[in-house]
Amino acid sequence: MTGENGDPGLLDHMVRASLGWLDGARGFFRLPPDVTTDADPNLTLKPLGELAELTQLIGVVHPRAEIRRTARGLFAFAWNETRDGELFAELIRGEPFATYPVELYGVFARAGLRHAEADELVRTTTRLRGWRVAREDHTRTLGVLNAERRIGLRPHADFASVLALTGLGRLPEPWALDRKAAYGVTHDVFHLTDWGRDRQRLSPELAGYLRLWLPSWLENWLEEQLWDLVGELLAVTACLPRAPYDPVAWQRLAGAQAADGSVPEMGAAPGSGDPGEMFTACYHSTLVTAFAATLARTAADEAETGPRGGHPALVGGRTPGESESAP
């Protein structure tokens, strides 16, 4: 890696192209009528939640106004799909012990979008004994704790204690990191830093470990052309203090982005021409590309203007003089 300040033109192009493709794919993010009953949440709610999580951040922190507008439009679309939050009340009533409705609601609550009944149900269900059982997936638990914080709930466990049990917290042997473990480490970082908004929460020990081994991990998954994981690792890199910029990795990821702005999860995009297949193969990696390039862009700006540790657009979620809940 290098200490260069990045390539703002390349990064902006990648974000703009990615959001353009995602904007054109809105129809595939729409929720089906049976979303609260028979539909698979991994195929319906998960994509919409990921769209909301990452476009909310881009819509607040990206330095270019036209990119923020596009991202805010997508975030407003996602909120509209929840019927202004009524969806979360229905999901919680149907599955009071499930964590995913609370995790998804937390994305919108962080932006100041609330639903009175969902708030009441969340306060009740998160106090239930069944909610507070120990979960085997410690990374997922960090996500739940982050959601509780965003909503304003008392956390059901100690964040630092859970972090110590995760893949990142255990500082795994870097040569033994397989694909699943690598995704776990990236999400440990995202939950710890609130998706890059508060990277000062990375301890010197964790930041040093990541700074040392990220180049090797990137090289490995660039060779495999696993663009989705490459994007997540580049996002983690941008979360580091004095974030380094790897021009080779960024050029490789840019080379994987198609002319329409889509980025395949792995290798090349499917050649069948089926729009649904194309969406499934590209939506997450395209979102991750926009997210990672936005974080790298703000890190490059910091190199020019100084540390961002207390910047309200990154820590508090607002740029000065504007409402965070504005679409």
Buried (B, 14 or more C-beta within 10 A) or exposed (E): BEEEBBBBEBBBBBBBBBBBBBBEBBEBBEBEEEBBEEBEBEEBBBBBBBBBBBBBBBBBBBBBEEBBEBBBBBBBBBBEBBEEBEBBBBBBBEBBEBBBBBBBBBBBBBBEBBBEBBBEBBEEBBEEEEBEEEBEEBBBBBBBBBBBBBBEBEBBBEBEEBBEEBBBBEBBEBEEBEEEEBBBBBBBBBBBBBBBBBBBBBEEEBBBBBBEBBBEBBEBBBEEBBBBBBBBBBBBBBBBBEBBBBEEBBEBBBEBBBEEBBBBBBEEBBEEEEEEEBBBBBBBBBBBBBBBBBBBBBBBBBBEEEEBEEBBBBBBBBBEEEEBBEB
